Amino acid sequence: MNKIKKLYEWTTSIPLIACLLYASGLLDNNVALQILASILLLLCVMSAVHHSEIIAHRVGEPFGTIILAVSVTIIEVAIIISLMTTGGAEYAAFARDTVYAAVMLLLNGIVGLCLFIGGRKFHTQTFSPHSVKIALVSLVSIVVFTMILPSFTKSQAGPFYTKAQLLFEVFACLTIYIAFIAAQTVRYREYFIPEPSEQENTSKKAIISNSAMVISMVFLLISLVIVVLLAKSLSLPIETVLTRHGLPKSLVGIILAAVVLLPEGISAVSAARNNRLQTSLNLSLGSALASIGLTIPTVSLISYWYNIPLILGLDVLPIILLMISIFTVMLSLIGGRSNAIYGVVLLVNLVAYIFLTINP
């Protein structure tokens, strides 16, 4: 009990300290405070992981993973909209680039790392192929509607949608995402529930009180908010360092997406290490769907209402890399059994994505 109490003290005090540092407004030109903010950011990520695990144990699967995925997506949407409404045309492609980076990191990085670590430790891990098919079918359709079709439609020149096309894209994405959530939580929930051996590892659910869950939900939100705000504050110093070393500014989006996805990534990898690959896939694929299926429609509606320029379509090279990633994930997961080789291939895809971002 004392150990749990000390853990709660640490995971609740650190986010509050980080909030005070951010609110002080002293981060702009102070290198020492920027370093401190970076350390607090990582500690807040660990706090978010701790609180998300408590919630997941209390509410059970797949609701725990949905809560974390949607929480991160809400914060992601907020930061994108704030930058688009203040930055104007300069940030016309920011939503597309951020969501693209998040999807690539989730599919290749997090899924790949889970398969590799789980395969190395347990040789072979099993999961429900039905849950993966539902997630990937939904993901492929949403990806095509949001980031591929805008590059090939003819009503408006360039990688843009017309206003009518934007509204159709919003309708299509939300319909598919709602259908996926309904399948995951009601209609086909049994596909997404971990095997009995996995459920035995989540027996902590019974000892977590309602008050503890409420506290964790509050501090999960606080941790996620301050992670994104600190990441945004540190984006300019990061961009300066990258430019100084001759690296493209597009790497900033990848770094920020990686920081925002850290809580989900750590939770997914931890589940794979504990032989709960179904939980890892629920979190990884569910997060990819939430990231693109909620973020892009919301940003599209803001663009429609306020007449803000919005670039959605990807260039040919990113489209090829995205299709390779989705195809590789499909082949790796379609059989319901995984091994470390699949993880290696996906991680190589991730390295290729980062390398070709630097050397297009």
VOPAGU-2260 file (C-alpha; in pm, 1 decimal, decimal comma):
REM VOPAGU-2260
SITE   aa  ch    i         X         Y         Z
SITE  MET   A    0       0,0       0,0       0,0
SITE  ASN   A    1     285,1     243,0      83,4
SITE  LYS   A    2     446,6     163,6    -250,2
SITE  ILE   A    3     123,7     243,1    -436,7
SITE  LYS   A    4      82,6     564,3    -235,7
SITE  LYS   A    5     436,6     676,9    -319,4
SITE  LEU   A    6     377,0     599,7    -686,6
SITE  TYR   A    7      58,6     805,4    -682,7
SITE  GLU   A    8     243,6    1096,0    -517,1
SITE  TRP   A    9     508,4    1088,0    -790,5
SITE  THR   A   10     268,3    1052,7   -1083,9
SITE  THR   A   11      44,6    1335,0    -961,5
SITE  SER   A   12     308,4    1585,1    -845,8
SITE  ILE   A   13     526,7    1576,8   -1159,3
SITE  PRO   A   14     247,4    1684,5   -1401,4
SITE  LEU   A   15     157,7    1971,8   -1167,0
SITE  ILE   A   16     520,3    2087,3   -1151,4
SITE  ALA   A   17     537,8    2071,0   -1531,1
SITE  CYS   A   18     219,3    2280,6   -1554,3
SITE  LEU   A   19     372,4    2546,3   -1328,4
SITE  LEU   A   20     689,1    2557,8   -1539,4
SITE  TYR   A   21     488,6    2597,6   -1859,9
SITE  ALA   A   22     263,2    2864,0   -1706,0
SITE  SER   A   23     568,3    3064,1   -1592,4
SITE  GLY   A   24     638,2    3163,1   -1955,0
SITE  LEU   A   25    1016,0    3136,5   -1903,6
SITE  LEU   A   26    1086,9    2861,7   -2157,7
SITE  ASP   A   27    1140,9    3077,2   -2465,6
SITE  ASN   A   28    1506,9    3175,2   -2431,0
SITE  ASN   A   29    1630,0    2979,3   -2131,0
SITE  VAL   A   30    1831,2    2670,5   -2230,7
SITE  ALA   A   31    1851,2    2534,6   -1874,8
SITE  LEU   A   32    1472,7    2550,8   -1833,4
SITE  GLN   A   33    1425,5    2394,1   -2176,5
SITE  ILE   A   34    1639,1    2099,6   -2065,1
SITE  LEU   A   35    1437,3    2077,2   -1742,9
SITE  ALA   A   36    1116,2    2090,5   -1948,4
SITE  SER   A   37    1242,8    1801,7   -2162,0
SITE  ILE   A   38    1304,2    1591,9   -1851,2
SITE  LEU   A   39     962,7    1679,2   -1707,0
SITE  LEU   A   40     803,7    1596,8   -2042,3
SITE  LEU   A   41     942,9    1242,8   -2032,1
SITE  LEU   A   42     836,3    1202,1   -1668,5
SITE  CYS   A   43     485,4    1320,2   -1759,9
SITE  VAL   A   44     477,4    1054,8   -2030,7
SITE  MET   A   45     553,5     792,7   -1765,6
SITE  SER   A   46     280,3     942,0   -1547,3
SITE  ALA   A   47      30,9     916,5   -1834,7
SITE  VAL   A   48     126,8     552,9   -1889,9
SITE  HIS   A   49      74,7     473,9   -1520,4
SITE  HIS   A   50    -268,3     636,1   -1504,6
SITE  SER   A   51    -381,2     481,9   -1834,4
SITE  GLU   A   52    -288,8     136,3   -1706,5
SITE  ILE   A   53    -493,3     192,1   -1390,4
SITE  ILE   A   54    -794,5     295,9   -1599,4
SITE  ALA   A   55    -748,3       0,6   -1833,9
SITE  HIS   A   56    -738,4    -244,0   -1541,2
SITE  ARG   A   57   -1049,5     -88,9   -1389,2
SITE  VAL   A   58   -1275,8     -66,6   -1695,2
SITE  GLY   A   59   -1137,0    -371,3   -1876,4
SITE  GLU   A   60   -1062,5    -426,4   -2242,8
SITE  PRO   A   61   -1118,9    -288,4   -2495,2
SITE  PHE   A   62   -1249,4      24,2   -2316,0
SITE  GLY   A   63    -917,2     103,7   -2146,0
SITE  THR   A   64    -727,6     124,9   -2473,5
SITE  ILE   A   65   -1007,6     330,8   -2632,5
SITE  ILE   A   66    -991,5     586,0   -2349,0
SITE  LEU   A   67    -616,5     635,9   -2394,6
SITE  ALA   A   68    -635,6     651,4   -2775,4
SITE  VAL   A   69    -921,0     902,7   -2780,0
SITE  SER   A   70    -759,7    1114,0   -2504,1
SITE  VAL   A   71    -438,0    1150,2   -2701,0
SITE  THR   A   72    -632,0    1223,5   -3021,1
SITE  ILE   A   73    -835,4    1500,4   -2854,8
SITE  ILE   A   74    -517,0    1672,0   -2742,2
SITE  GLU   A   75    -364,3    1623,3   -3089,2
SITE  VAL   A   76    -670,0    1782,0   -3250,5
SITE  ALA   A   77    -657,8    2077,8   -3010,9
SITE  ILE   A   78    -294,0    2155,6   -3085,2
SITE  ILE   A   79    -338,9    2122,7   -3464,0
SITE  ILE   A   80    -643,7    2349,9   -3468,8
SITE  SER   A   81    -473,5    2612,4   -3251,6
SITE  LEU   A   82    -175,5    2627,1   -3488,1
SITE  MET   A   83    -392,9    2630,6   -3801,2
SITE  THR   A   84    -619,3    2911,2   -3680,8
SITE  THR   A   85    -324,0    3130,1   -3578,7
SITE  GLY   A   86     -73,6    3034,5   -3849,5
SITE  GLY   A   87    -300,8    3045,8   -4154,8
SITE  ALA   A   88    -164,9    2926,5   -4489,5
SITE  GLU   A   89     175,3    2847,7   -4338,9
SITE  TYR   A   90      15,3    2555,4   -4153,9
SITE  ALA   A   91    -210,9    2435,8   -4438,3
SITE  ALA   A   92     -35,3    2097,2   -4449,1
SITE  PHE   A   93      32,3    2069,3   -4075,4
SITE  ALA   A   94    -265,6    1843,9   -3999,5
SITE  ARG   A   95    -183,2    1609,5   -4287,4
SITE  ASP   A   96     185,8    1587,9   -4198,3
SITE  THR   A   97     119,9    1531,2   -3826,8
SITE  VAL   A   98    -141,0    1260,2   -3883,7
SITE  TYR   A   99      73,8    1094,0   -4151,2
SITE  ALA   A  100     369,9    1084,3   -3912,1
SITE  ALA   A  101     150,8     946,3   -3632,6
SITE  VAL   A  102       9,8     667,4   -3853,4
SITE  MET   A  103     356,7     570,5   -3981,0
SITE  LEU   A  104     498,5     563,7   -3628,5
SITE  LEU   A  105     205,6     356,6   -3499,6
SITE  LEU   A  106     200,7     101,1   -3781,5
SITE  ASN   A  107     575,3      56,0   -3825,3
SITE  GLY   A  108     724,0     167,8   -3495,6
SITE  ILE   A  109     484,4      61,1   -3222,3
SITE  VAL   A  110     336,4    -246,8   -3391,8
SITE  GLY   A  111     681,4    -346,9   -3517,1
SITE  LEU   A  112     840,8    -309,1   -3174,9
SITE  CYS   A  113     558,8    -506,2   -3009,8
SITE  LEU   A  114     592,4    -793,1   -3257,6
SITE  PHE   A  115     971,1    -794,8   -3229,1
SITE  ILE   A  116     989,3    -782,4   -2848,2
SITE  GLY   A  117     701,4   -1026,5   -2802,3
SITE  GLY   A  118     845,1   -1264,6   -3061,1
SITE  ARG   A  119    1193,0   -1255,5   -2907,6
SITE  LYS   A  120    1056,7   -1328,5   -2560,7
SITE  PHE   A  121     775,1   -1575,6   -2634,8
SITE  HIS   A  122     874,2   -1708,9   -2982,1
SITE  THR   A  123     513,2   -1693,4   -3108,4
SITE  GLN   A  124     219,1   -1489,3   -2982,5
SITE  THR   A  125    -145,0   -1527,6   -3078,3
SITE  PHE   A  126    -426,0   -1276,9   -3117,9
SITE  SER   A  127    -767,8   -1250,8   -3281,4
SITE  PRO   A  128    -730,2   -1212,8   -3661,3
SITE  HIS   A  129   -1091,5   -1094,5   -3676,8
SITE  SER   A  130   -1014,9    -785,9   -3468,2
SITE  VAL   A  131    -715,8    -702,6   -3687,9
SITE  LYS   A  132    -919,3    -738,5   -4008,5
SITE  ILE   A  133   -1189,5    -505,4   -3878,3
SITE  ALA   A  134    -929,4    -244,5   -3777,0
SITE  LEU   A  135    -724,9    -265,0   -4097,3
SITE  VAL   A  136   -1024,6    -257,9   -4333,0
SITE  SER   A  137   -1144,8      54,9   -4154,0
SITE  LEU   A  138    -797,6     210,0   -4157,2
SITE  VAL   A  139    -735,2     149,7   -4528,8
SITE  SER   A  140   -1063,1     311,9   -4628,4
SITE  ILE   A  141   -1009,4     616,6   -4405,3
SITE  VAL   A  142    -649,1     659,4   -4528,5
SITE  VAL   A  143    -764,5     657,4   -4891,7
SITE  PHE   A  144   -1042,4     911,2   -4829,6
SITE  THR   A  145    -823,6    1150,3   -4630,6
SITE  MET   A  146    -470,2    1142,7   -4770,0
SITE  ILE   A  147    -471,0     975,5   -5113,0
SITE  LEU   A  148    -786,4    1076,5   -5302,6
SITE  PRO   A  149    -724,1    1453,9   -5257,0
SITE  SER   A  150    -411,6    1416,3   -5472,5
SITE  PHE   A  151    -614,0    1274,0   -5762,9
SITE  THR   A  152    -950,9    1452,0   -5760,9
SITE  LYS   A  153   -1006,0    1694,2   -6049,5
SITE  SER   A  154   -1257,7    1946,8   -5919,4
SITE  GLN   A  155    -980,7    2159,4   -5770,2
SITE  ALA   A  156    -613,8    2175,9   -5865,8
SITE  GLY   A  157    -357,3    2049,9   -5619,6
SITE  PRO   A  158    -387,9    1820,8   -5315,8
SITE  PHE   A  159    -709,5    1991,0   -5199,7
SITE  TYR   A  160   -1072,8    1893,7   -5158,4
SITE  THR   A  161   -1357,2    2121,6   -5258,9
SITE  LYS   A  162   -1602,4    2213,7   -4983,4
SITE  ALA   A  163   -1849,2    1948,7   -5099,2
SITE  GLN   A  164   -1573,2    1688,4   -5105,8
SITE  LEU   A  165   -1461,7    1793,6   -4757,0
SITE  LEU   A  166   -1809,4    1730,2   -4622,8
SITE  PHE   A  167   -1821,1    1387,6   -4788,0
SITE  GLU   A  168   -1481,3    1301,4   -4640,5
SITE  VAL   A  169   -1604,9    1402,1   -4293,2
SITE  PHE   A  170   -1916,4    1187,0   -4336,1
SITE  ALA   A  171   -1718,0     886,2   -4461,9
SITE  CYS   A  172   -1451,6     899,3   -4187,9
SITE  LEU   A  173   -1693,3     946,4   -3898,7
SITE  THR   A  174   -1926,7     674,4   -4027,6
SITE  ILE   A  175   -1642,8     423,7   -4055,6
SITE  TYR   A  176   -1493,2     517,5   -3717,8
SITE  ILE   A  177   -1829,2     496,0   -3538,9
SITE  ALA   A  178   -1890,6     155,8   -3701,2
SITE  PHE   A  179   -1546,8      41,0   -3581,4
SITE  ILE   A  180   -1609,5     156,4   -3223,6
SITE  ALA   A  181   -1950,5     -13,8   -3226,4
SITE  ALA   A  182   -1787,8    -337,2   -3341,7
SITE  GLN   A  183   -1510,1    -308,0   -3082,6
SITE  THR   A  184   -1735,2    -234,4   -2787,0
SITE  VAL   A  185   -2070,5    -400,4   -2864,0
SITE  ARG   A  186   -2135,7    -604,5   -3177,4
SITE  TYR   A  187   -1805,1    -794,0   -3201,3
SITE  ARG   A  188   -1649,9    -712,6   -2867,8
SITE  GLU   A  189   -1540,9   -1074,2   -2816,6
SITE  TYR   A  190   -1290,6   -1034,3   -3101,7
SITE  PHE   A  191   -1107,5    -760,1   -2911,6
SITE  ILE   A  192   -1109,7    -916,2   -2563,7
SITE  PRO   A  193    -774,7   -1071,0   -2462,1
SITE  GLU   A  194    -739,8   -1446,6   -2422,6
SITE  PRO   A  195    -805,2   -1593,0   -2074,2
SITE  SER   A  196    -431,4   -1615,0   -2010,0
SITE  GLU   A  197    -408,2   -1241,4   -2077,6
SITE  GLN   A  198    -704,5   -1164,2   -1857,6
SITE  GLU   A  199    -535,1   -1340,2   -1567,7
SITE  ASN   A  200    -258,2   -1082,3   -1593,9
SITE  THR   A  201    -514,3    -802,3   -1554,3
SITE  SER   A  202    -660,1    -920,3   -1225,4
SITE  LYS   A  203    -572,6    -583,0   -1069,8
SITE  LYS   A  204    -909,0    -455,8   -1191,9
SITE  ALA   A  205   -1085,3    -579,1    -877,5
SITE  ILE   A  206    -864,2    -385,8    -634,2
SITE  ILE   A  207    -888,4     -46,2    -805,7
SITE  SER   A  208   -1156,2     171,2    -646,1
SITE  ASN   A  209   -1380,2     421,2    -822,3
SITE  SER   A  210   -1202,2     712,4    -652,9
SITE  ALA   A  211    -864,0     585,7    -772,2
SITE  MET   A  212    -997,6     557,9   -1125,6
SITE  VAL   A  213   -1135,9     913,9   -1116,9
SITE  ILE   A  214    -801,7    1046,7    -992,1
SITE  SER   A  215    -622,0     858,5   -1268,8
SITE  MET   A  216    -858,3     991,3   -1534,7
SITE  VAL   A  217    -800,3    1349,9   -1419,3
SITE  PHE   A  218    -421,8    1314,8   -1408,1
SITE  LEU   A  219    -413,7    1121,9   -1735,4
SITE  LEU   A  220    -575,8    1423,1   -1901,0
SITE  ILE   A  221    -343,4    1666,7   -1721,6
SITE  SER   A  222     -38,1    1460,8   -1819,1
SITE  LEU   A  223    -141,2    1438,1   -2184,6
SITE  VAL   A  224    -218,2    1811,0   -2204,8
SITE  ILE   A  225     112,7    1918,8   -2054,5
SITE  VAL   A  226     306,0    1670,2   -2271,6
SITE  VAL   A  227     162,9    1829,2   -2585,1
SITE  LEU   A  228     206,6    2186,0   -2457,7
SITE  LEU   A  229     568,4    2126,2   -2359,4
SITE  ALA   A  230     632,8    1954,1   -2691,4
SITE  LYS   A  231     486,7    2256,1   -2871,5
SITE  SER   A  232     704,1    2494,3   -2665,3
SITE  LEU   A  233    1014,6    2291,5   -2744,4
SITE  SER   A  234     935,2    2264,4   -3116,3
SITE  LEU   A  235    1108,2    2593,6   -3205,7
SITE  PRO   A  236    1437,0    2505,0   -3026,9
SITE  ILE   A  237    1423,4    2160,9   -3190,8
SITE  GLU   A  238    1365,2    2321,4   -3531,9
SITE  THR   A  239    1659,4    2556,1   -3473,9
SITE  VAL   A  240    1890,3    2265,0   -3389,8
SITE  LEU   A  241    1774,9    2065,4   -3693,5
SITE  THR   A  242    1821,4    2362,4   -3929,0
SITE  ARG   A  243    2165,4    2430,0   -3785,6
SITE  HIS   A  244    2268,2    2073,9   -3877,5
SITE  GLY   A  245    2116,5    2088,4   -4226,4
SITE  LEU   A  246    1819,1    1859,2   -4149,3
SITE  PRO   A  247    1468,9    1918,3   -4291,2
SITE  LYS   A  248    1206,5    2093,6   -4079,2
SITE  SER   A  249     964,8    1808,6   -4150,5
SITE  LEU   A  250    1154,1    1609,2   -3886,6
SITE  VAL   A  251     995,8    1835,9   -3624,6
SITE  GLY   A  252     656,1    1684,0   -3702,2
SITE  ILE   A  253     795,8    1333,1   -3662,9
SITE  ILE   A  254     959,7    1420,9   -3330,2
SITE  LEU   A  255     644,6    1585,3   -3193,8
SITE  ALA   A  256     427,8    1294,4   -3310,7
SITE  ALA   A  257     667,5    1051,7   -3141,8
SITE  VAL   A  258     648,4    1245,4   -2813,6
SITE  VAL   A  259     267,0    1261,4   -2824,1
SITE  LEU   A  260     248,3     886,9   -2896,7
SITE  LEU   A  261     492,9     787,4   -2621,5
SITE  PRO   A  262     221,5     699,0   -2365,2
SITE  GLU   A  263      47,1     469,9   -2612,5
SITE  GLY   A  264     376,7     324,0   -2731,0
SITE  ILE   A  265     503,1     242,5   -2384,3
SITE  SER   A  266     169,4      86,8   -2285,8
SITE  ALA   A  267     158,5    -124,6   -2602,8
SITE  VAL   A  268     517,4    -248,2   -2569,5
SITE  SER   A  269     464,3    -323,9   -2199,6
SITE  ALA   A  270     159,1    -535,1   -2288,4
SITE  ALA   A  271     358,7    -726,9   -2553,1
SITE  ARG   A  272     634,8    -796,5   -2300,3
SITE  ASN   A  273     370,5    -943,4   -2068,5
SITE  ASN   A  274     236,0   -1169,2   -2346,9
SITE  ARG   A  275     -73,7    -954,7   -2403,3
SITE  LEU   A  276     -33,6    -890,2   -2774,2
SITE  GLN   A  277    -408,2    -851,3   -2828,1
SITE  THR   A  278    -401,5    -551,5   -2594,3
SITE  SER   A  279    -100,1    -411,3   -2782,5
SITE  LEU   A  280    -279,4    -438,5   -3116,4
SITE  ASN   A  281    -601,8    -294,6   -2976,3
SITE  LEU   A  282    -405,4       8,4   -2862,9
SITE  SER   A  283    -183,5      48,7   -3171,1
SITE  LEU   A  284    -443,8       0,3   -3444,2
SITE  GLY   A  285    -714,8     175,5   -3243,0
SITE  SER   A  286    -484,4     474,1   -3196,0
SITE  ALA   A  287    -406,8     488,0   -3568,9
SITE  LEU   A  288    -779,7     485,8   -3646,3
SITE  ALA   A  289    -855,1     750,1   -3384,2
SITE  SER   A  290    -565,7     967,3   -3499,1
SITE  ILE   A  291    -678,4     982,5   -3860,8
SITE  GLY   A  292   -1050,9     907,7   -3827,0
SITE  LEU   A  293   -1117,1    1182,5   -3572,4
SITE  THR   A  294    -841,8    1437,5   -3635,9
SITE  ILE   A  295    -888,4    1487,2   -4009,9
SITE  PRO   A  296   -1270,9    1522,7   -3999,8
SITE  THR   A  297   -1248,1    1772,9   -3713,7
SITE  VAL   A  298    -980,2    1976,7   -3889,6
SITE  SER   A  299   -1179,6    1956,4   -4214,3
SITE  LEU   A  300   -1488,9    2100,6   -4046,0
SITE  ILE   A  301   -1283,5    2385,8   -3897,0
SITE  SER   A  302   -1136,3    2451,7   -4241,7
SITE  TYR   A  303   -1485,6    2448,1   -4394,7
SITE  TRP   A  304   -1640,3    2684,7   -4139,1
SITE  TYR   A  305   -1354,6    2936,2   -4118,0
SITE  ASN   A  306   -1231,4    2906,7   -4479,2
SITE  ILE   A  307    -882,1    2804,1   -4369,3
SITE  PRO   A  308    -663,2    2648,5   -4643,2
SITE  LEU   A  309    -616,5    2274,6   -4583,6
SITE  ILE   A  310    -378,4    2050,4   -4777,8
SITE  LEU   A  311    -472,0    1683,1   -4738,7
SITE  GLY   A  312    -326,1    1490,1   -5033,7
SITE  LEU   A  313      16,1    1326,3   -5002,0
SITE  ASP   A  314     287,3    1324,5   -5267,5
SITE  VAL   A  315     374,1    1002,9   -5451,8
SITE  LEU   A  316     665,4     897,5   -5227,2
SITE  PRO   A  317     470,3     926,3   -4898,4
SITE  ILE   A  318     177,4     739,8   -5058,7
SITE  ILE   A  319     407,9     453,8   -5156,9
SITE  LEU   A  320     560,3     437,1   -4807,5
SITE  LEU   A  321     214,2     443,9   -4648,7
SITE  MET   A  322      84,1     165,4   -4873,2
SITE  ILE   A  323     393,1     -48,4   -4804,8
SITE  SER   A  324     338,7      -1,4   -4431,4
SITE  ILE   A  325     -30,0     -97,7   -4440,9
SITE  PHE   A  326      35,3    -394,0   -4673,8
SITE  THR   A  327     316,0    -523,0   -4450,8
SITE  VAL   A  328     102,4    -492,5   -4137,8
SITE  MET   A  329    -180,9    -677,9   -4313,5
SITE  LEU   A  330      44,6    -968,0   -4413,6
SITE  SER   A  331     203,7    -978,7   -4067,2
SITE  LEU   A  332    -122,7    -992,3   -3873,6
SITE  ILE   A  333    -369,6   -1168,1   -4101,3
SITE  GLY   A  334    -296,5   -1518,3   -3966,2
SITE  GLY   A  335    -351,3   -1455,6   -3595,4
SITE  ARG   A  336       5,2   -1558,1   -3503,9
SITE  SER   A  337     310,9   -1334,4   -3487,6
SITE  ASN   A  338     686,5   -1368,0   -3466,1
SITE  ALA   A  339     989,8   -1143,1   -3438,3
SITE  ILE   A  340    1062,0   -1143,1   -3815,1
SITE  TYR   A  341     745,6    -945,3   -3885,2
SITE  GLY   A  342     860,3    -691,2   -3628,7
SITE  VAL   A  343    1201,1    -658,3   -3793,6
SITE  VAL   A  344    1043,5    -585,9   -4134,6
SITE  LEU   A  345     812,2    -320,0   -3989,4
SITE  LEU   A  346    1099,5    -153,0   -3803,6
SITE  VAL   A  347    1299,3    -143,2   -4128,3
SITE  ASN   A  348     997,0      27,3   -4288,6
SITE  LEU   A  349    1013,2     286,2   -4010,7
SITE  VAL   A  350    1384,6     347,5   -4071,6
SITE  ALA   A  351    1311,6     384,4   -4444,8
SITE  TYR   A  352    1039,7     639,2   -4370,8
SITE  ILE   A  353    1270,0     850,6   -4153,0
SITE  PHE   A  354    1564,6     813,2   -4393,2
SITE  LEU   A  355    1358,2     917,5   -4698,0
SITE  THR   A  356    1218,0    1211,1   -4503,3
SITE  ILE   A  357    1575,5    1332,8   -4456,3
SITE  ASN   A  358    1687,9    1225,1   -4806,0
SITE  PRO   A  359    1371,4    1232,1   -5023,7
